[in-house]
Each structure stands twice: as structure tokens, then as C-alpha cells.
Amino acid sequence: MAELVCVSCGRQGDLESSLRWYEGTTRDLTLDPDESAMENGTHLCGDCYRQMDPEDRPRWKPLTRLSGFVREQTGG
């Protein structure tokens, strides 16, 4: 299982923990909408997700063992 790192607080974990994880792209973190998004998935822990502005939340999708950038890139 891939180690996940929250881009906001730096917390590390994985999908086996009880804490929920969310996935977005680095474009979700920039203030300039003209900047191109990185292709890599970017992760946010559930605690930081709950603290963010509700209008920004739809850009972050819940990450599960059956979804997400890591699985799509590695096939497992």
C-alpha cells in the first residue's frame, strides 16, 4: 500500500488507517487558475479536508483502495 502524505499538514498514513483521505491535483492548491495542474495525485487528510472552505471541497474526491491516481498508475 502506498504511503500517503497530506499536502497541507504533512501527516503520513495509508488507506488502512481509520482517517479518511482525499485526492486532488496540485492545481487545487494554487491560487492562480492559469497554472497547469500536475498529473500526479495530491493527497489531503480528512482533518485538513474538514477545515477547508466548503466551496473548495468538491475538487477533492474521497480516496479508496479501489480508486485514485496510485491505483490507476500502478494497476494495483
C-alpha positions as CSV (number, residue, x, y, z in Angstrom):
1,M,0.0,0.0,0.0
2,A,1.4,3.4,-0.9
3,E,2.2,5.9,1.8
4,L,0.1,9.0,1.6
5,V,1.3,12.4,2.7
6,C,-1.1,15.3,3.4
7,V,0.0,18.4,1.3
8,S,-1.5,20.7,4.0
9,C,-0.2,19.4,7.3
10,G,2.4,16.8,6.3
11,R,0.6,13.9,8.1
12,Q,1.6,10.5,6.8
13,G,-0.7,7.5,6.6
14,D,-2.3,4.9,4.3
15,L,-5.7,3.8,3.3
16,E,-5.7,1.1,6.1
17,S,-5.9,3.8,8.8
18,S,-9.2,5.0,10.2
19,L,-8.6,8.5,8.9
20,R,-10.2,9.3,5.6
21,W,-8.0,10.6,2.7
22,Y,-8.9,12.7,-0.3
23,E,-7.2,13.1,-3.6
24,G,-7.0,16.1,-5.9
25,T,-4.3,17.7,-8.0
26,T,-1.7,20.4,-7.2
27,R,-3.9,22.8,-9.2
28,D,-6.4,22.5,-6.4
29,L,-3.8,24.1,-4.2
30,T,-2.7,27.1,-6.3
31,L,-4.3,30.5,-6.3
32,D,-3.6,31.1,-10.0
33,P,-6.1,29.2,-12.1
34,D,-4.0,29.6,-15.2
35,E,-1.2,27.5,-13.8
36,S,-1.3,23.9,-15.2
37,A,-2.1,21.1,-12.9
38,M,0.4,18.4,-12.2
39,E,-0.6,14.9,-13.4
40,N,0.3,13.4,-10.0
41,G,-2.4,12.9,-7.5
42,T,-2.1,15.1,-4.4
43,H,-3.5,13.9,-1.0
44,L,-5.3,15.6,1.8
45,C,-6.0,14.0,5.2
46,G,-9.6,14.1,6.5
47,D,-8.8,16.6,9.3
48,C,-7.5,19.2,6.8
49,Y,-10.4,18.4,4.4
50,R,-12.9,19.3,7.2
51,Q,-11.1,22.6,7.9
52,M,-11.1,23.8,4.3
53,D,-13.7,26.2,2.8
54,P,-16.8,24.2,1.9
55,E,-16.7,25.7,-1.6
56,D,-13.3,24.1,-2.2
57,R,-14.3,20.7,-1.1
58,P,-15.9,19.4,-4.3
59,R,-12.5,19.5,-6.0
60,W,-11.3,16.8,-3.6
61,K,-12.5,13.2,-4.1
62,P,-12.5,10.5,-1.4
63,L,-9.7,8.1,-1.9
64,T,-10.4,4.4,-1.5
65,R,-8.5,1.2,-2.2
66,L,-10.4,0.9,-5.5
67,S,-9.9,4.4,-6.8
68,G,-7.3,7.1,-7.1
69,F,-4.2,8.1,-9.0
70,V,-1.9,5.5,-7.4
71,R,-4.1,2.6,-8.4
72,E,-4.6,3.9,-11.9
73,Q,-0.9,4.3,-12.4
74,T,0.3,1.0,-10.9
75,G,-2.7,-1.2,-11.6
76,G,-2.9,-2.3,-8.0
